[in-house]
């Protein structure tokens, strides 16, 4: 039951972080590094984009995926640090 609760909390945190980071990325794109133009053109060719609307959809997809990856990585680091701290705390108890 405890593992299920931790997993649900982690998934909720990743979801909220992904949505928040994606929204922030769209509102302030100058705060994030720009991807090279060649990479955007490769994405356009990969998804068969011919119009501006399609390019905006590809941009949304890339932003959400990168935000998700950052959120998962940050969540995993926090979870590992928490587990390490709890393990050390339990080792100190008599």
N, C-alpha and C positions, 0 to 999 in steps of 0.2 A: 504494500500500500504506500509505503514511504517513497519507493522508487517511482511509482506511478505519479505521485504528487510532484516530485522533483522534475520528472519528465514533462508533465503538463505545465508547470511553472516556467520551465526552460523554453518550451514551445511558445507559450504566450509571450514571454519576454522577447524571443526572436521575432515573432510576428509584429509586436508593437515597435521594436527597434527598426525593423525593415520598413514599415510604413512611415515612421517618423524620419528616418534617414532619407528615404526616397523623396518625401515631401520637401525636406530641407534642401536636398540636392537640386530639385526643380526650382525652388525659390531663389537659391544662391549658388548657381553653377560656378561662379568664380572662386568659391571656397574649396573646390575639388580639382584635382589635376585633370587636364584635358587629355582625352585619348587622341592618338595620332590620326590625321585625316585618312591615311591609307587603311587604318583599321575600320573606320566608319564606312569607307567605300567597300571593303571586304564584307562587312555585315550587310550592306545594301545589296551586293551581288548574291550573298548567301540566301537572303530572304526574298530576292526578286523584287526589290523596291523600284517603282518607276515614278511615283508621285511623292509630293511633299508629305501627304498624310501617312503614307507608308514609312517614310523616314522618321516621322515623329513616333510612330508605333515602335519602330526598332530602337529609337532612343529610350523610350519608356521601358522596353524590355531589358535593355542593357543596364539602365539605372536601377531597376528593381532587382535584377540578378546580382549586380555588384553590391547593392545594399544588403541583400540577403546573405551573401558571402561574408561581408564585414560583420554583420550581426551574429552569424553563427560562430565566426572566429572569436569575436569578443565574448560571446556567451560561453564558449568552451574554455577560454582562458579564465574567466571569472569562476566557472564551475571547478576547474582544476585548482585554482588558488584556494577556493573555499574548502575543497576536500583535503588539500595539503595542510591547511591550517587546522582543520578538525582532527586530522591524523596526528599532528604534532601535539595538539591539546590533549588528545586521549593518551598519548604516550607519556605525558607528564603526570597524569593522575596516578596515585598510589594504588 
